[in-house]
């Protein structure tokens, strides 16, 4: 493998440049949220981490056991990373990436048609998008393992995000490790979660969820939405 071109995307993204310069990063046990603006590198980072982790999922007859596969739009970062895992690390895991879930749900429905199994014979695509997401989460995240999510809140209502929050807390309690790229202040509020914020400065760890730029921006808007709207409409 040739060395990466550090003057080309995605290595010009400050967070990725910092990762490469530091020679890697440690992901703490439990739940880690990667947060930041669009283009800051959070999805690029989660995609690459999910690709290099040696997960095999669990045995199930319907659909891929580990989530939607790599996309042609993914960055080459994954080719320059290696996962360092504990010898007894679980091979179970799943990568939930919001933009590819429609095709994944169709695959599960097609392979599972006419077969009694974990989906109770109900087509996932006959449910709402959010209900399908939660059904996948409940089934595919059942084993203790390492799990990755890219903006899971995209399909979820406020109440469904609360359900996901409870699921994350349960997974952590059972011993799973979860890495989530998100724009959701609600998800980020999970007590004792690890927070990595990416931006023009690179990558930094936050001690409190309300230190994040995203949370402060939402608070400012909700306190005075008219101020924001007048500025946008003028």
C-alpha positions in Angstrom: 0.0 0.0 0.0 1.4 3.4 -1.0 1.6 6.1 1.6 -1.4 8.4 1.6 -1.3 11.7 -0.3 -1.5 14.1 2.6 -2.4 16.9 0.2 -5.5 15.2 -1.1 -9.0 14.6 0.5 -9.7 13.2 3.0 -6.3 13.8 4.5 -6.7 17.5 4.2 -9.6 17.4 6.7 -8.1 18.7 10.0 -9.5 15.8 12.1 -8.1 13.2 9.7 -4.8 15.0 9.4 -4.6 15.0 13.2 -5.4 11.3 13.3 -2.7 10.4 10.8 -0.2 12.7 12.4 -0.8 11.1 15.8 -0.4 7.6 14.4 -3.9 6.6 15.3 -6.4 7.0 18.1 -7.8 5.0 21.0 -11.6 4.4 21.3 -12.7 4.1 24.8 -15.1 1.3 26.0 -18.8 2.1 26.1 -20.5 4.7 23.8 -18.5 7.3 21.8 -20.2 10.1 19.9 -18.3 11.9 17.1 -19.9 15.3 16.5 -19.3 18.2 14.2 -20.5 20.2 11.3 -21.1 18.8 7.8 -17.7 18.3 6.1 -15.8 18.1 9.4 -15.0 14.4 8.8 -17.2 12.6 11.4 -18.9 10.3 8.8 -15.6 9.8 7.0 -14.0 8.7 10.3 -16.9 6.4 11.3 -17.0 4.7 7.9 -13.3 4.0 7.9 -13.4 2.6 11.5 -16.4 0.4 10.6 -14.6 -1.0 7.5 -11.4 -1.9 9.3 -12.9 -3.5 12.4 -13.0 -7.3 11.9 -16.7 -7.9 12.7 -18.6 -10.9 11.4 -22.0 -10.2 12.8 -24.1 -13.1 14.1 -25.7 -16.0 12.2 -28.9 -15.0 10.6 -30.5 -16.1 7.2 -31.9 -12.7 6.1 -29.6 -10.0 4.7 -26.1 -9.0 5.5 -25.1 -9.7 9.1 -22.9 -6.7 9.4 -24.8 -3.9 7.7 -24.8 -2.2 4.3 -21.5 -2.7 2.5 -18.9 -0.1 1.5 -20.0 2.5 -0.9 -18.2 3.8 -3.9 -18.4 7.2 -2.3 -16.4 6.2 0.7 -13.1 7.7 1.3 -9.8 5.8 0.8 -9.0 6.4 4.5 -9.9 2.8 5.4 -7.1 1.5 3.2 -4.6 3.3 5.5 -5.9 2.2 8.9 -5.5 -1.0 10.9 -7.6 -2.0 13.9 -5.8 -2.9 17.1 -8.2 -5.1 19.1 -8.1 -7.2 22.2 -7.4 -10.9 21.5 -10.8 -11.7 23.0 -12.7 -8.9 21.3 -16.2 -10.0 20.1 -16.6 -10.5 16.3 -20.2 -9.4 16.5 -21.0 -6.0 15.1 -23.1 -4.0 12.7 -22.7 -0.8 10.7 -25.9 1.3 10.5 -25.4 4.0 7.8 -28.5 6.1 7.3 -28.1 6.8 3.6 -27.9 3.1 2.6 -30.6 1.7 4.8 -33.3 1.8 2.2 -31.5 -0.7 0.0 -30.5 -2.8 3.1 -34.1 -3.1 4.2 -35.2 -4.1 0.7 -32.5 -6.8 0.8 -33.7 -8.1 4.2 -37.3 -8.2 2.9 -36.4 -10.0 -0.3 -34.3 -12.7 1.4 -36.7 -13.1 4.3 -39.9 -13.4 2.2 -42.0 -16.4 3.1 -39.6 -17.4 5.9 -40.4 -17.2 9.6 -37.5 -15.6 11.3 -36.4 -12.7 13.4 -38.6 -10.2 11.6 -41.8 -12.1 12.4 -42.8 -12.3 8.7 -43.6 -8.6 8.6 -41.9 -6.7 5.8 -39.6 -4.0 7.1 -40.5 -1.7 4.3 -44.2 -1.9 5.2 -43.4 0.0 8.4 -42.4 3.7 8.7 -38.8 4.5 8.1 -38.2 5.1 11.9 -40.0 1.9 12.9 -37.8 -0.1 10.4 -34.7 1.5 11.8 -35.7 0.6 15.4 -36.5 -3.0 14.3 -33.0 -3.3 12.7 -31.4 -1.9 15.8 -33.3 -4.3 18.2 -32.4 -7.3 16.1 -28.9 -6.6 14.8 -27.6 -5.1 18.0 -28.6 -8.0 20.2 -25.2 -9.6 20.7 -22.4 -8.1 22.7 -19.9 -6.6 20.1 -18.6 -3.5 18.4 -21.2 -1.4 16.6 -21.1 1.7 14.4 -23.8 4.2 13.4 -23.7 7.1 11.0 -26.4 9.7 11.8 -29.0 7.2 13.1 -31.3 10.0 14.1 -32.0 10.8 10.4 -35.0 8.5 10.4 -36.1 8.9 14.1 -38.6 11.1 15.8 -38.0 12.6 19.2 -39.6 9.7 21.0 -37.7 7.2 18.8 -34.4 8.9 19.6 -35.3 8.4 23.3 -35.8 4.7 22.5 -32.4 4.6 20.8 -30.8 6.4 23.8 -32.2 3.7 26.1 -30.9 1.0 23.8 -27.4 2.5 23.8 -27.4 2.6 27.6 -28.4 -1.1 27.6 -25.8 -2.1 25.1 -23.1 -0.4 27.1 -24.3 -2.1 30.3 -24.1 -5.5 28.6 -20.5 -4.8 27.4 -20.9 -3.6 23.8 -18.8 -0.8 22.3 -20.6 1.7 20.1 -19.2 4.5 17.9 -21.8 7.0 16.6 -21.5 10.0 14.3 -24.4 12.3 15.1 -25.9 15.8 14.9 -28.4 15.0 17.7 -27.9 16.8 21.0 -30.4 14.4 22.5 -28.3 11.3 21.7 -25.1 13.2 22.9 -26.7 13.7 26.3 -26.2 10.0 27.2 -24.6 10.1 30.7 -21.0 9.1 30.8 -20.7 8.8 27.0 -17.4 9.8 25.4 -17.5 12.9 23.1 -15.2 13.6 20.3 -15.8 16.9 18.5 -14.3 17.5 15.0 -13.9 20.8 13.3 -11.4 23.3 11.8 -9.2 22.7 14.9 -9.0 19.0 14.3 -10.3 16.5 16.9 -10.8 17.2 20.6 -12.4 15.4 23.5 -15.1 17.1 25.5 -15.8 16.6 29.1 -19.5 17.6 29.0 -22.0 17.4 26.2 -23.2 21.0 26.6 -19.6 22.2 25.8 -20.2 21.1 22.1 -20.7 23.9 19.6 -23.8 22.0 18.3 -25.5 22.1 21.7 -24.8 25.8 22.2 -26.1 26.6 18.7 -29.4 24.7 19.4 -29.8 26.4 22.7 -29.3 29.8 21.2 -31.9 29.1 18.5 -34.5 27.7 20.8 -34.2 30.6 23.2 -34.6 33.2 20.4 -35.8 31.6 17.2 -37.2 34.9 15.9 -33.7 36.5 16.0 -32.3 33.7 13.8 -35.3 33.8 11.4 -35.3 37.6 11.0 -31.6 37.4 10.0 -32.2 34.6 7.6 -35.3 36.2 6.0 -33.8 39.7 5.7 
